[in-house]
Amino acid sequence: MHQPDYRDRVSGEFVLPWVYLHALKDYSDMAAHLERHPGVRAVVNFVPVLLDQIEDYCGQFDSGKFRDPLLRLLAEPDLERLGAEDRALLLDTCFRVNHATMLDPFPAYQRLHTLHALFAKEDPAALDYLSGAYLGDLVTWYHLAWCGESVRREQPLAARLMAKGQGFSAGERRELLALVGEVMRGIMPRYRALQDAGRIELSATPGTHPLAPLMLDFKSARDAVPDAALPASAAYPGGAARVDAHIAAGRASHTRRFGRAPAGMWPAEGAISSAFAAQLARGGCRWAASGEGVLRNTLAQHGMDATHGATATTHPWRVEGAPGLALFFRDERLSDLIGFEYAKWYGHDAALHLIAQLEAIMAAAHNHNGQNGQDAMDGHEDAAQRAPEKPMERPMEKPLVSIILDGENAWEHYPYNGYYFFDDLYGLLEKHAAIRTTTYEAWLVDRGEPSPSVLPGLVAGSWVYGTFSTWIGDPDKNRAWDLLCEAKRSYDTVMAERRLDADEAARAEVQLAICESSDWFWWFGDYNPSQAVASFDRLYRLNLANLYRLLKLEPPASLDQPLSRGSAEATDGTMRRATEFQT
């Protein structure tokens, strides 16, 4: 579960609403699936900067003072009196949903869209004729569409409003606003209760989700892409200390909110390197996880494919220099079936297919162990004569299959937000005679201190293609890194000269951490929608400018100009990351 910081930390305003919308739809539904299926075990990862914002929203609901413009407009009693800016915000934002699964199923919402399209096509100025009643129905339906399936099924208000369909009153909008607040307040307590009951493991990510291997060494990008273009800056200043700070902040945040330190960490974007693994180990992490591409590249570099290729992801690894840290790797095919393919299937068929894939892995492991046993009975010499070119494989433990994907973005492509897929899948897993769900922490505890295979080192990379090409190498991405390096050098100078008092220094460090988030670099590039790129471009430059202001420095003029060559200066689009793992 991850969202970057969408706040303007100087004004306190939320620039984008994705935290509370995903909480209303996805974080609530994920908790409900796990609550309904007590026999299922899972690891749920929360990034601290997301939890910061969830807490912020809870405070807004408690006070009734909203710093998110969409929530203010949902609470607004008289939408007839809106100014042009607020009207434009509603009309630009409230159709930005997955139309196939979040708009088309609701005739009343469809009708609002048809009217908007008709007016906009004839003459955009005609949109001025849309009344406050239209805007009230629009903002209500937008939030109803973002309600999780569990919210719709369990909350009478949601069902009542959806059945009514139109003519929503200011009082009904306030009721819906209160429901959003109730869901938000329940997110962290529900997951903590699942953890305390021993049904899930909660893990964390360092701080604000930084691409730690690149902060340690830009040249690590060339491990997997030898000709990758790098930023003009030779290195990120003080990167190792900043990575340590993010690890410590992530563990402290998690302990405060969930009552215990996390046993493991999911690195931002599964981005890992030998140096970063060593820092995670020193920081107290017992496990970390990454993408199969990283392991595949690493095995190839060390000539280990013949021995380990077929079963590489079904057991943990260790890496030299990171004692005590177990590394798990994502099953890319199964994870991407859920992320990108099963949304097109009937939920029950998809669940049966996934179970069949797991059964096939189990059968292959059984056959593998049986063949190794036969080789041992025949004698090593005979076995060597049959396959002299292949080193003897070690007997395989019961395979551990890691299915890892975003907790937010896949589900809006599923009918009913994936409700039937999850209900069938979790139900089948609970009843299966041989397959068991578990958590990494429980798996390590059950086996004491296993002795997994050791890697001499890692080919640095992420869960996206096994490379860092999504965050570095493109001219716009590299320019973004150079701007961050320049700001960090200014930060270091101000701190060394002690120009700020303790409170001012703390605020500046928080702002620096936000600027170090991986998400800003992800969005730059011509493969993303121009509106989304423009939105993140503006927010990134705003964050850097705010850092300079907190340092009592004038922001450089370069921050006034868009970084992305192809981004349009426009309001954000859907900003979905659905193509993240597609090749």
C-alpha positions as CSV (number, residue, x, y, z in Angstrom):
1,M,0.0,0.0,0.0
2,H,1.7,3.1,-1.2
3,Q,1.0,6.7,-2.2
4,P,3.5,9.6,-2.3
5,D,3.0,12.7,-0.3
6,Y,0.3,14.7,-2.1
7,R,0.4,17.7,0.3
8,D,1.8,21.1,-0.2
9,R,3.7,21.0,3.1
10,V,3.8,24.8,3.4
11,S,0.1,25.5,2.9
12,G,-1.1,22.1,4.2
13,E,-3.4,21.7,1.2
14,F,-3.8,18.3,-0.5
15,V,-2.9,18.7,-4.2
16,L,-4.3,15.3,-5.2
17,P,-6.9,13.1,-3.5
18,W,-5.6,9.6,-4.1
19,V,-4.9,8.7,-0.5
20,Y,-8.4,9.0,0.8
21,L,-10.0,7.6,-2.4
22,H,-7.8,4.4,-2.2
23,A,-8.5,4.1,1.5
24,L,-12.3,4.3,0.8
25,K,-12.0,1.7,-2.0
26,D,-9.0,-0.5,-1.7
27,Y,-7.5,-0.5,1.8
28,S,-11.0,-1.0,3.2
29,D,-11.8,-3.8,0.8
30,M,-8.4,-5.6,1.5
31,A,-9.1,-5.5,5.2
32,A,-12.6,-6.9,4.6
33,H,-11.4,-9.8,2.5
34,L,-8.9,-10.8,5.2
35,E,-11.5,-10.4,8.0
36,R,-14.0,-12.6,6.1
37,H,-11.4,-15.4,5.6
38,P,-9.8,-16.2,9.0
39,G,-7.8,-19.1,7.5
40,V,-5.8,-16.9,5.1
41,R,-2.4,-15.4,6.0
42,A,-0.9,-12.5,4.2
43,V,1.8,-9.9,4.4
44,V,0.4,-6.3,4.1
45,N,3.0,-3.6,3.5
46,F,2.3,0.0,4.4
47,V,4.6,2.8,3.4
48,P,5.0,5.4,6.3
49,V,4.3,8.4,4.1
50,L,0.9,6.9,3.2
51,L,0.2,6.4,6.9
52,D,1.2,10.0,7.6
53,Q,-1.5,11.1,5.2
54,I,-4.2,8.8,6.5
55,E,-3.6,10.2,9.9
56,D,-3.8,13.7,8.5
57,Y,-7.1,12.9,6.9
58,C,-8.4,11.5,10.2
59,G,-7.5,14.7,11.8
60,Q,-9.4,16.7,9.2
61,F,-12.5,14.6,9.7
62,D,-12.2,15.1,13.5
63,S,-11.9,18.8,13.2
64,G,-14.3,19.3,10.3
65,K,-11.7,21.6,8.6
66,F,-10.8,20.1,5.3
67,R,-7.6,20.8,3.5
68,D,-8.5,18.6,0.5
69,P,-10.6,20.6,-2.0
70,L,-12.8,17.6,-3.0
71,L,-13.8,16.9,0.5
72,R,-14.5,20.6,1.0
73,L,-16.8,20.6,-2.0
74,L,-18.5,17.4,-0.9
75,A,-19.3,19.2,2.4
76,E,-20.3,22.5,0.7
77,P,-24.0,23.2,1.5
78,D,-24.7,25.5,-1.5
79,L,-23.1,24.4,-4.8
80,E,-25.0,27.0,-6.8
81,R,-22.6,29.6,-5.4
82,L,-19.4,28.0,-6.4
83,G,-16.7,30.1,-8.1
84,A,-15.3,29.2,-11.5
85,E,-12.2,27.4,-10.1
86,D,-14.2,25.1,-7.9
87,R,-16.7,24.3,-10.7
88,A,-13.8,23.5,-13.0
89,L,-12.3,21.3,-10.3
90,L,-15.4,19.2,-10.0
91,L,-16.0,19.0,-13.8
92,D,-12.4,18.1,-14.5
93,T,-12.0,15.6,-11.6
94,C,-15.3,13.7,-11.1
95,F,-15.2,11.6,-14.3
96,R,-11.6,10.5,-13.7
97,V,-12.4,6.9,-12.9
98,N,-12.2,3.6,-14.8
99,H,-15.3,4.0,-16.9
100,A,-15.8,0.3,-17.6
101,T,-15.9,-0.7,-13.9
102,M,-16.7,2.5,-12.0
103,L,-19.0,4.6,-14.2
104,D,-20.7,2.4,-16.8
105,P,-22.4,0.1,-14.3
106,F,-24.3,3.0,-12.8
107,P,-27.0,4.6,-15.2
108,A,-27.4,7.7,-13.1
109,Y,-23.6,8.4,-13.2
110,Q,-23.6,7.6,-16.9
111,R,-26.3,10.2,-17.5
112,L,-24.2,12.9,-15.8
113,H,-21.3,12.0,-18.1
114,T,-23.5,12.0,-21.2
115,L,-24.8,15.5,-20.3
116,H,-21.2,16.8,-19.7
117,A,-20.0,15.4,-23.0
118,L,-22.9,16.9,-24.9
119,F,-22.3,20.4,-23.4
120,A,-18.6,20.3,-23.8
121,K,-18.8,19.1,-27.4
122,E,-21.2,21.9,-28.5
123,D,-19.4,24.7,-26.6
124,P,-17.3,24.4,-23.5
125,A,-18.8,27.7,-22.3
126,A,-22.2,25.8,-22.1
127,L,-20.8,24.0,-19.1
128,D,-21.6,27.1,-17.2
129,Y,-25.3,26.2,-17.5
130,L,-24.9,23.1,-15.4
131,S,-26.6,23.7,-12.1
132,G,-25.6,23.3,-8.5
133,A,-28.0,20.3,-8.4
134,Y,-26.0,18.7,-11.2
135,L,-22.7,19.4,-9.4
136,G,-24.1,17.9,-6.2
137,D,-25.1,14.7,-7.9
138,L,-21.7,14.6,-9.7
139,V,-19.6,14.9,-6.5
140,T,-21.8,12.4,-4.8
141,W,-21.5,9.8,-7.5
142,Y,-17.8,10.3,-7.8
143,H,-17.4,9.3,-4.1
144,L,-20.0,6.5,-4.4
145,A,-18.0,5.1,-7.4
146,W,-14.9,5.1,-5.2
147,C,-16.6,3.3,-2.4
148,G,-15.1,-0.2,-1.9
149,E,-17.4,-3.1,-2.6
150,S,-17.3,-4.0,1.1
151,V,-18.5,-0.5,2.0
152,R,-21.4,-0.7,-0.5
153,R,-22.4,-4.1,1.0
154,E,-22.0,-3.3,4.6
155,Q,-23.1,0.4,4.8
156,P,-26.8,1.1,4.4
157,L,-26.1,4.7,3.5
158,A,-24.1,3.8,0.4
159,A,-26.8,1.4,-0.8
160,R,-29.6,4.0,-0.1
161,L,-27.8,6.7,-2.0
162,M,-27.0,4.5,-5.0
163,A,-30.6,3.4,-5.1
164,K,-31.8,7.0,-5.1
165,G,-29.5,7.8,-8.0
166,Q,-30.1,11.6,-8.2
167,G,-31.3,14.7,-6.5
168,F,-28.9,14.3,-3.6
169,S,-29.4,16.9,-0.8
170,A,-26.7,18.8,1.1
171,G,-27.6,16.7,4.1
172,E,-27.1,13.4,2.2
173,R,-23.7,14.7,1.0
174,R,-22.7,15.4,4.6
175,E,-23.8,11.9,5.5
176,L,-21.6,10.5,2.8
177,L,-18.7,12.7,4.0
178,A,-19.1,11.2,7.5
179,L,-19.0,7.7,6.0
180,V,-15.8,8.5,4.3
181,G,-14.4,9.7,7.6
182,E,-15.6,6.5,9.3
183,V,-13.8,4.3,6.8
184,M,-10.6,6.4,7.0
185,R,-10.5,6.2,10.8
186,G,-10.9,2.4,10.6
187,I,-8.0,1.6,8.3
188,M,-5.1,1.4,10.7
189,P,-7.0,-0.1,13.6
190,R,-8.5,-2.9,11.4
191,Y,-5.1,-3.9,10.1
192,R,-3.5,-3.8,13.5
193,A,-6.3,-6.0,14.8
194,L,-5.6,-8.5,12.1
195,Q,-1.9,-8.4,13.0
196,D,-2.5,-8.8,16.7
197,A,-4.8,-11.8,16.0
198,G,-1.8,-13.5,14.2
199,R,-3.6,-13.4,10.8
200,I,-1.4,-11.1,8.9
201,E,2.1,-9.7,9.0
202,L,2.5,-6.0,8.6
203,S,5.7,-4.9,7.0
204,A,7.1,-1.4,6.1
205,T,9.1,0.4,3.5
206,P,11.9,3.0,4.3
207,G,10.5,6.4,5.0
208,T,9.1,8.2,2.0
209,H,9.7,5.3,-0.5
210,P,13.1,6.4,-1.8
211,L,14.9,4.5,-4.6
212,A,17.7,3.6,-2.1
213,P,20.2,1.9,-4.4
214,L,20.3,5.0,-6.6
215,M,20.7,7.2,-3.6
216,L,23.7,5.0,-2.6
217,D,25.2,4.9,-6.1
218,F,23.9,6.2,-9.4
219,K,26.2,3.7,-11.2
220,S,24.2,0.8,-9.8
221,A,21.8,1.5,-12.7
222,R,24.4,0.1,-15.0
223,D,24.5,-3.3,-13.3
224,A,21.5,-4.3,-15.4
225,V,21.7,-1.7,-18.1
226,P,25.4,-1.2,-18.8
227,D,24.9,1.8,-21.2
228,A,22.4,3.6,-19.0
229,A,22.7,7.4,-19.1
230,L,23.3,8.9,-15.7
231,P,22.7,12.3,-14.2
232,A,25.4,15.0,-14.5
233,S,25.9,14.8,-10.7
234,A,28.4,12.1,-9.8
235,A,26.5,10.9,-6.8
236,Y,23.7,11.8,-4.5
237,P,25.3,13.8,-1.6
238,G,25.3,11.9,1.7
239,G,23.2,9.1,0.2
240,A,24.2,6.4,2.7
241,A,23.3,8.5,5.7
242,R,20.0,9.4,4.1
243,V,19.1,5.8,3.4
244,D,19.9,4.9,7.0
245,A,17.6,7.8,8.1
246,H,14.8,6.4,5.9
247,I,15.2,2.9,7.3
248,A,15.1,4.2,10.8
249,A,12.1,6.4,10.1
250,G,10.2,3.6,8.6
251,R,10.8,1.3,11.5
252,A,9.9,4.0,14.1
253,S,6.8,4.9,12.2
254,H,5.7,1.3,12.0
255,T,6.4,0.6,15.7
256,R,4.4,3.7,16.8
257,R,1.4,2.8,14.8
258,F,1.3,-1.0,15.0
259,G,2.8,-1.6,18.4
260,R,5.9,-3.5,17.2
261,A,8.8,-3.1,14.8
262,P,8.5,-4.7,11.4
263,A,10.3,-8.0,10.9
264,G,10.9,-7.2,7.3
265,M,10.8,-4.4,4.7
266,W,9.6,-4.2,1.1
267,P,12.1,-1.8,-0.5
268,A,10.5,0.9,-2.6
269,E,9.6,-0.7,-5.9
270,G,11.5,-3.8,-4.9
271,A,14.7,-1.9,-5.6
272,I,17.7,-3.7,-4.1
273,S,21.5,-3.8,-4.4
274,S,24.2,-5.4,-2.4
275,A,25.0,-2.2,-0.6
276,F,21.3,-1.6,0.3
277,A,20.8,-5.1,1.5
278,A,23.7,-4.6,3.9
279,Q,22.1,-1.4,5.2
280,L,18.8,-3.2,5.7
281,A,20.5,-5.9,7.6
282,R,22.4,-3.4,9.8
283,G,19.1,-1.6,10.4
284,G,17.5,-4.7,12.0
285,C,15.5,-6.2,9.1
286,R,15.2,-10.0,9.1
287,W,13.8,-10.1,5.5
288,A,13.4,-8.1,2.4
289,A,11.8,-8.9,-1.0
290,S,12.3,-7.9,-4.6
291,G,11.4,-8.9,-8.1
292,E,12.2,-12.1,-10.0
293,G,14.1,-10.1,-12.6
294,V,16.7,-9.1,-10.0
295,L,17.3,-12.7,-9.1
296,R,17.4,-13.8,-12.7
297,N,20.0,-11.2,-13.6
298,T,22.1,-12.1,-10.5
299,L,22.0,-15.9,-11.2
300,A,23.1,-15.2,-14.8
301,Q,26.0,-13.1,-13.7
302,H,27.3,-15.7,-11.3
303,G,26.7,-18.6,-13.7
304,M,24.2,-20.3,-11.4
305,D,21.3,-20.8,-13.8
306,A,21.8,-24.5,-14.4
307,T,21.7,-25.3,-10.7
308,H,18.9,-23.0,-9.6
309,G,17.0,-21.6,-12.5
310,A,13.8,-23.7,-12.4
311,T,13.2,-23.2,-8.6
312,A,15.0,-19.9,-8.0
313,T,12.1,-18.0,-6.5
314,T,10.6,-20.8,-4.4
315,H,13.1,-20.6,-1.5
316,P,14.9,-17.7,0.3
317,W,18.4,-16.4,-0.5
318,R,21.1,-14.6,1.4
319,V,23.6,-12.2,0.0
320,E,27.2,-11.9,1.2
321,G,27.7,-8.9,3.4
322,A,24.1,-8.8,4.7
323,P,24.1,-11.3,7.6
324,G,20.8,-12.2,9.1
325,L,18.8,-10.9,6.1
326,A,16.7,-13.4,4.1
327,L,15.8,-12.3,0.6
328,F,12.6,-13.5,-1.1
329,F,11.7,-13.0,-4.7
330,R,8.4,-12.4,-6.4
331,D,6.9,-15.0,-8.8
332,E,6.6,-12.7,-11.7
333,R,4.2,-14.7,-13.8
334,L,1.6,-15.4,-11.1
335,S,1.8,-11.9,-9.7
336,D,1.2,-10.4,-13.1
337,L,-1.6,-12.7,-13.9
338,I,-3.4,-11.1,-10.9
339,G,-2.3,-7.6,-11.8
340,F,-3.0,-7.6,-15.5
341,E,-4.9,-10.6,-16.7
342,Y,-7.4,-12.0,-14.3
343,A,-9.5,-8.8,-14.4
344,K,-10.7,-10.0,-17.8
345,W,-11.9,-13.4,-16.4
346,Y,-14.8,-14.5,-14.3
347,G,-13.6,-14.3,-10.7
348,H,-14.2,-18.0,-10.0
349,D,-12.4,-19.1,-13.1
350,A,-9.4,-16.9,-12.3
351,A,-9.2,-18.2,-8.7
352,L,-9.3,-21.9,-10.0
353,H,-6.6,-21.1,-12.5
354,L,-4.3,-19.6,-9.9
355,I,-4.8,-22.6,-7.6
356,A,-4.0,-24.9,-10.5
357,Q,-0.7,-23.0,-11.1
358,L,0.2,-23.4,-7.4
359,E,-0.6,-27.1,-7.6
360,A,1.7,-27.5,-10.6
361,I,4.5,-25.8,-8.7
362,M,3.9,-28.2,-5.8
363,A,3.9,-31.3,-8.1
364,A,7.1,-30.2,-9.8
365,A,8.8,-29.8,-6.4
366,H,7.6,-33.3,-5.4
367,N,9.0,-34.8,-8.6
368,H,12.2,-32.8,-8.1
369,N,12.7,-34.2,-4.6
370,G,11.8,-37.7,-5.7
371,Q,14.4,-37.6,-8.5
372,N,17.1,-36.3,-6.2
373,G,16.3,-39.2,-3.8
374,Q,16.6,-41.7,-6.7
375,D,20.0,-40.2,-7.6
376,A,21.2,-40.6,-4.1
377,M,20.1,-44.3,-4.0
378,D,21.8,-44.9,-7.4
379,G,25.1,-43.4,-6.1
380,H,26.8,-40.1,-6.9
381,E,28.9,-41.7,-9.6
382,D,26.0,-43.0,-11.6
383,A,24.1,-39.7,-11.2
384,A,27.2,-37.8,-12.4
385,Q,27.5,-40.1,-15.5
386,R,23.9,-39.3,-16.4
387,A,24.3,-35.6,-16.3
388,P,28.0,-34.7,-16.1
389,E,27.5,-31.1,-17.2
390,K,25.0,-30.2,-14.5
391,P,25.9,-29.8,-10.8
392,M,23.8,-31.9,-8.5
393,E,20.8,-29.9,-7.3
394,R,20.2,-29.7,-3.5
395,P,17.0,-31.4,-2.3
396,M,14.2,-28.8,-2.5
397,E,12.2,-27.8,0.5
398,K,8.4,-27.3,0.2
399,P,8.3,-24.4,-2.3
400,L,7.4,-21.0,-0.9
401,V,5.7,-18.9,-3.7
402,S,5.8,-15.2,-3.3
403,I,2.9,-13.3,-5.0
404,I,3.5,-9.6,-4.6
405,L,1.7,-6.7,-6.2
406,D,0.2,-3.3,-5.6
407,G,-2.6,-3.2,-3.0
408,E,-4.4,-0.4,-4.9
409,N,-4.2,-0.2,-8.6
410,A,-5.1,-3.6,-10.1
411,W,-8.6,-3.8,-8.6
412,E,-10.3,-1.0,-10.4
413,H,-9.9,-3.0,-13.6
414,Y,-11.8,-5.8,-11.9
415,P,-15.7,-5.9,-11.8
416,Y,-16.8,-5.2,-8.3
417,N,-13.3,-4.1,-7.3
418,G,-12.2,-7.8,-7.4
419,Y,-14.7,-8.8,-4.7
420,Y,-15.6,-12.2,-6.3
421,F,-12.1,-13.1,-7.3
422,F,-10.8,-12.6,-3.8
423,D,-13.8,-14.3,-2.2
424,D,-13.3,-17.3,-4.3
425,L,-9.5,-17.4,-4.1
426,Y,-9.4,-17.0,-0.4
427,G,-12.1,-19.5,0.1
428,L,-10.4,-22.1,-2.0
429,L,-7.1,-21.5,-0.2
430,E,-8.7,-21.9,3.2
431,K,-10.1,-25.3,2.2
432,H,-7.2,-26.7,0.1
433,A,-5.7,-30.0,1.4
434,A,-2.1,-29.1,0.7
435,I,-1.5,-25.4,0.0
436,R,-1.1,-23.2,3.0
437,T,-0.8,-19.4,3.1
438,T,1.8,-18.0,5.4
439,T,3.8,-14.8,6.1
440,Y,7.6,-14.3,5.8
441,E,8.0,-13.8,9.5
442,A,6.1,-17.0,10.3
443,W,8.0,-19.0,7.7
444,L,11.3,-17.9,9.2
445,V,10.2,-18.6,12.7
446,D,8.8,-22.0,11.8
447,R,12.2,-23.0,10.3
448,G,14.4,-21.4,12.9
449,E,17.4,-20.0,11.0
450,P,17.3,-21.7,7.6
451,S,20.4,-21.9,5.5
452,P,19.3,-20.7,2.1
453,S,21.5,-20.4,-0.8
454,V,24.0,-17.5,-0.7
455,L,24.5,-15.1,-3.5
456,P,28.0,-13.5,-3.9
457,G,26.4,-10.2,-4.7
458,L,23.3,-8.8,-6.4
459,V,22.8,-7.3,-9.8
460,A,21.0,-4.2,-8.7
461,G,17.5,-3.7,-10.0
462,S,13.8,-3.4,-9.2
463,W,10.6,-5.4,-9.7
464,V,10.1,-3.5,-12.9
465,Y,12.1,-5.3,-15.6
466,G,14.8,-6.1,-13.1
467,T,16.3,-2.6,-13.8
468,F,16.2,1.0,-12.6
469,S,15.2,2.3,-16.1
470,T,11.8,3.5,-14.8
471,W,13.6,6.0,-12.4
472,I,16.9,7.0,-14.2
473,G,18.4,7.1,-17.6
474,D,15.8,9.3,-19.4
475,P,16.9,12.9,-19.8
476,D,14.0,14.2,-17.8
477,K,14.5,11.7,-15.0
478,N,18.2,12.5,-14.9
479,R,17.5,16.3,-14.8
480,A,15.1,15.6,-11.9
481,W,17.9,13.8,-10.0
482,D,20.3,16.7,-10.7
483,L,17.8,19.2,-9.3
484,L,17.5,17.1,-6.2
485,C,21.3,16.8,-5.8
486,E,21.6,20.6,-6.1
487,A,18.9,21.1,-3.4
488,K,20.6,18.5,-1.2
489,R,24.0,20.4,-1.4
490,S,22.2,23.5,-0.3
491,Y,20.6,21.6,2.5
492,D,23.9,20.3,3.6
493,T,25.5,23.8,3.6
494,V,22.7,25.3,5.6
495,M,22.8,22.5,8.2
496,A,26.6,22.6,8.5
497,E,26.4,26.4,9.2
498,R,23.6,25.9,11.7
499,R,21.4,28.6,10.2
500,L,18.2,26.9,11.4
501,D,16.9,26.3,14.9
502,A,15.9,22.8,15.9
503,D,12.2,23.0,14.8
504,E,13.2,24.6,11.5
505,A,15.8,22.0,10.8
506,A,13.3,19.2,11.6
507,R,10.8,20.7,9.1
508,A,13.5,21.0,6.5
509,E,14.5,17.3,6.9
510,V,10.9,16.2,6.5
511,Q,10.6,18.2,3.3
512,L,13.9,16.7,2.0
513,A,12.6,13.2,2.6
514,I,9.5,14.0,0.6
515,C,11.7,15.2,-2.3
516,E,13.6,11.9,-2.1
517,S,10.5,9.8,-2.9
518,S,10.9,7.6,-5.9
519,D,7.5,8.6,-7.4
520,W,8.7,11.9,-8.9
521,F,11.2,10.1,-11.1
522,W,8.7,7.4,-12.0
523,W,6.4,9.8,-13.8
524,F,8.9,11.5,-16.0
525,G,9.1,9.9,-19.4
526,D,7.0,10.0,-22.6
527,Y,5.4,6.6,-21.9
528,N,3.1,8.2,-19.3
529,P,0.0,10.3,-20.0
530,S,1.0,13.9,-20.5
531,Q,-1.6,15.3,-18.0
532,A,-0.3,12.9,-15.3
533,V,3.3,13.8,-16.0
534,A,2.5,17.5,-15.8
535,S,0.8,17.1,-12.5
536,F,3.7,15.2,-10.9
537,D,6.2,17.6,-12.5
538,R,4.5,20.5,-10.8
539,L,4.3,18.8,-7.5
540,Y,7.9,17.7,-7.6
541,R,9.1,21.3,-8.4
542,L,6.8,22.7,-5.7
543,N,8.3,20.3,-3.1
544,L,11.8,21.3,-4.1
545,A,10.9,25.0,-4.0
546,N,9.4,24.5,-0.5
547,L,12.6,22.8,0.6
548,Y,14.6,25.9,-0.4
549,R,12.1,28.2,1.4
550,L,12.3,26.1,4.6
551,L,16.1,26.5,4.3
552,K,15.5,30.3,4.0
553,L,16.9,30.3,0.5
554,E,15.4,31.6,-2.7
555,P,14.3,28.7,-5.0
556,P,16.3,28.7,-8.2
557,A,14.5,30.0,-11.3
558,S,14.9,26.6,-13.0
559,L,12.1,25.3,-10.7
560,D,9.7,27.6,-12.5
561,Q,10.0,25.6,-15.8
562,P,8.5,22.2,-16.4
563,L,11.1,19.4,-16.3
564,S,9.2,17.2,-18.8
565,R,9.6,18.1,-22.4
566,G,6.3,16.5,-23.4
567,S,4.1,17.3,-20.4
568,A,1.1,19.6,-20.9
569,E,0.4,22.1,-18.2
570,A,-3.0,20.6,-17.3
571,T,-4.9,19.1,-14.4
572,D,-3.9,15.6,-13.5
573,G,-5.4,12.6,-15.4
574,T,-6.2,9.3,-13.9
575,M,-2.6,8.7,-12.7
576,R,-3.0,5.0,-12.7
577,R,0.1,2.8,-12.8
578,A,-1.5,-0.1,-14.6
579,T,1.2,-0.5,-17.1
580,E,4.0,-0.6,-14.5
581,F,5.1,-4.2,-15.1
582,Q,4.0,-4.7,-18.7
583,T,6.7,-5.1,-21.2
